[in-house]
């Protein structure tokens, strides 16, 4: 559709990882419907186009996956993978998890989450230098998800590392989908088996015991394989996205020290600052969908059978939606942003992510009101699904 080399965008190319926003801007302005011949996908980048399209699950289906590599692989997805389902199965399976992530229940976790946060930050006082990702961003979200799932603290690091390894790619490469390791979740099997005999107040116990009526009209509980899938999705999403958000908060506020000083002086601004961070540097940059019927954008047709990328990070900086979008402004009225998706697949863990982000930023600023990033040693992680820091060394003082 275009031969303009200035518009050539390879989502796996690490050359774009450091700063993908200039190419996003060019795509928004000059190729609002973009086609990549090498990987055979379409992409849209404007806020209005994505806002009206993401909720349209009949045309843009999740049933073949929500990640470009998964859709193109044609792999069979295990039942109960609600992020990779369409209604009615999606609504049925989502309802089981929705009971766990109600706003009231999530808010009730605040004292325990703050305890985890403080316990992780306190030992860093006086260190002078430390890695915000290794020493905090990888530790804090793991404790929260471990608590929700009922995983002993002694085992949480191994489970986190296994999830991170599944998402890791070689620079410029795609996820390794061979053997089904990405979605197998078998690492959780022993904990599920133990919880079956030793119920407690955690997500695994709820999934084991809650009865529901399935799509065939049968009243039952989830199978072991279905629970493995649920737990894998929750653990992976909870660890990855919150850790990335912490990294982006740290690096962004180092670049905007006046905003950081404002937050130190007035912590009531922090919730809105989290919304602006989610807009400005979202952990996940794109959603993929399978196109079920012909659809048109900007006078050009996308045929059924295509793969569509919704580039949320590009839409979050669309000047048609946000004035001066490339400036980080903690007092911005963000309103509807796309980082957590829209419609039936709106992120179930959004309230938890916002709560963890708020608590983390409150406590980081209370413990360390000022810091500098050692940019020469900072390193972005190599993944094709989320964007964030693998290493972020800082000096505090």
ZIDAQUI-V405500 format. One record per run of one state. SS is the DSSP state (~ for helix, > for strand, _ for the rest). FROM is the first residue (numbers start at 0). LEN is the number of residues. Records with the same first field share a line. If there is no record, write none. Layout:
SS->FROM-LEN + FROM-LEN
This chain:
_->0-4 + 7-6 + 16-4 + 30-2 + 36-4 + 44-2 + 53-6 + 61-6 + 73-8 + 84-4 + 98-4 + 107-2 + 122-6 + 137-2 + 149-3 + 168-9 + 184-1 + 197-5 + 209-2 + 213-5 + 220-3 + 255-1 + 265-1 + 280-5 + 291-3 + 297-2 + 302-4 + 315-27 + 345-4 + 367-3 + 373-5 + 380-2 + 383-5 + 391-1 + 396-1
~->4-3 + 13-3 + 20-10 + 46-7 + 67-6 + 81-3 + 88-10 + 102-5 + 109-13 + 131-6 + 139-10 + 152-15 + 177-7 + 185-12 + 202-7 + 223-32 + 256-9 + 266-14 + 311-4 + 342-3 + 349-18
>->32-4 + 40-4 + 59-2 + 128-3 + 167-1 + 211-2 + 218-2 + 285-6 + 294-3 + 299-3 + 306-5 + 370-3 + 378-2 + 382-1 + 388-3 + 392-4
